[in-house]
Amino acid sequence: MTYIVEGLTAFLVKTLLRPKVYYVEPPKHRRKLDSPSLLIINHTSHLDGPVVTTVFRRNKIHNLAAKDRFEQRGFGFFLRNTRCIPIDRQNADLSWIHESIKIIQQDKESVAIFPEGRHGEHRKQLPFHPGAAMLATVSQAPLVMVYIDGPVKILGPRARLIVSPQFHLAPPTQGMNSDYINEQTEMLQQKMKDLMEELIKRL
């Protein structure tokens, strides 16, 4: 069922959203990640995940999504059949971190996270939550940042996004303490702002 839903989703994204991808640096393989990665993506609409998953269709990408969305009629069916990982936003549940690490390290597949946690306004970035920096530090996965010039809408303007090169977080010198996580979170947020500005220059 997963392959059927993903194939249909990719067809609809390509037909209705027509994503155009820009790169900060020319990649070795267009539309393919060099290795299992943690994708850090700004959040503009429910279509962000399907757009990025379709762009990198040659890789298997698992999107992190709010657990309550899995319980919604229709939308829940879609999430359960498109490699999504639930995050319980109401309780202190870290199972999503363990599942993400397994996917990256053992399954050799990629994970996408939306550190804003909810939809932001057009070109107005919300503060990042620390989950992305925590997951990047624990998994030691290479990072790829993606900025989507949203909100992405069906039959709206063509979806446009820009992709950063792979990079790693600087390892903590005094352990993964709160100061380190806050510092890395601020760094990631600044990188996303830089990506936005780079895309605007190319439009």
N, C-alpha and C positions, 0 to 999 in steps of 0.2 A: 504493500500500500504506500509506503514512504516514497518509493521511486516514482509511482504514478502521480502522487500529489506534487512532488517536487518537479517532475517533468511538466505537468500542467501549469504550475506556478511560473516556471521559467518561460514557458510560451507566452503566458499572459503578461509577464513583466516586459519581455522583449517587444511585444506587440503594442501594449497600452502605455508603457512608461518610457520605452526606448532609451535606456540609460546610456549616457555618454561618459566615458571615464578618462580622466586626466591623471598623469603621474608626475610627482615631484622630480623623479629621476627615471629614465627609461628602464623598465625591469628586464630581467633575463627572459622571462616568459610572460607575455601579455595575458591577462585574465587568469593567471595561475600563481599561487603562492609558492615560494621556493621550498618551504618546509612547514610543518605544523606550527601554527602561529596563534597569538591572541590578538584578535582584531578589536580595536577600540574605535567606536563609531558614535557620532553625535546622533541625537534622537529628534526626528522631525514628525514622524507619523508611524502608524502600524506597518507601513510598507517598507520601512528602512531595511529590516531583516531580509525580506524576499528580494529586494533590489541587490543587496550585497551578495547574498547567496547565489543569485543568478549571475552576477558579474564574475564571481569566482567558482563557477559551476564545476570546473575540473578538480576542485578540492571539495572535501566534505566539511561543511561548516555547521556547527551547533550554536544556535542563538540562545542567549539567556533571556528569559521572559518571566514576567510576573506570574506567580502561581495562580492567582485568582483568575487570570485570563484563560487558564486551562479548563476552568469550570464553566466558561461561557458557551452557550449553545452556538454551534457553527464554528466560531473562532477557536474554541477549544479543540475541535476535531483537527483543524488545520495545524495548530501548534503541536499536537501529539504525533502528527505524521510528517513533520518537517524538521526532525532532529533538534527540537527545542528543549532547553533545560529549565525547569521551574525554579524561581526564587520566591521564597516565602517572605514577603515584605512586612508581614504583621508580627513575625516572631524571629528570635535570634537563631536562625537556622543556617548553618554553614555547609549543609550537604552539597549545595551547588558548587562550592569551591572544590570539594573532594571529587565530585563528578567531573568537573572541568579539567582537573589535573589528570585524572585517569584518561580522559579523551585525548589530551595533548601528549602525555608521556607514554601511555601504553597503546592506545588505539592509533596514535600518529595522525590525528585529525585536528582541525582547528576549532576555536571557540570565539564567538563574537559577543562583546559586552557593550552596553550603552550606559556609561557612567553618569549621565545626567539623571537617569532613573525615570524620567517622564519627558513628554514632548516639550521642546523649547519653541520659542517663536522664531520667525525667519531671521537668520543671522544674529540672533541674540542667544548666547550660550548660557545655559544654567550651570550652577556650581557642580563640579564633579563629586560623586561619592567616592570613598576610598577603596571600594571593592576591586576596581581595575588594578590599582597599584598593588594591593594585597595579592591578588591572583597572579599578577606578573612576577612578583617577587618569589612566591612559593613555587610556582611552576617552572620558573626560569625560562619561560617561553620567549621567543623573539616576538616583538610587537610590530603591528602594522596599524597605522591610524588611517581612518577613512572619514572625510568630511562630505556630508550630503547637503547640497544647496536646496533644502526643502522649504516648506513641507511638500512631500511627494504625494501627488494626487492622481487617481485614475482619470485619464483623458485630460489631465492638466498639462502644464508645460513639461517639456522633456526633462527627465531626471538627470541631474549632473552631479558628479562626485569626483573627488580627487583623493589619490592614494599615496601615502608616504612610503619611503623605503623601509625595510625591516631594520629594527634597532633593538637594543637591550637596555633595561634599566641599569644604572650604576649600582653595583652590589652594596648592601649596607655595611658600614665599617664598625658599627656598634650594635648589630642585631636589628631585627625588624621591629623597631619601636615606633611609637606614634609620631615622633618628629620626622623619622625617615619616610613613613607612609604619607604624611601630610606634604612633605617636600616633593615627593614623587608625584603625588596627585596634582599639586600646583603646576609641576613641570608638564604633565600630560595635558592639563587644561590649556596651558600656554601654547603647546604644540598644536592643539586643535584650532586655536585662534589663528596661528600662523598659517595652517592649512587653509582655513577659510579665506584669509587675505590672498593667499597664492591663487586659489581658484577664482576669486573675484577678478584678479588681474588678467586671467586667461579668458574670461567670458566676453 
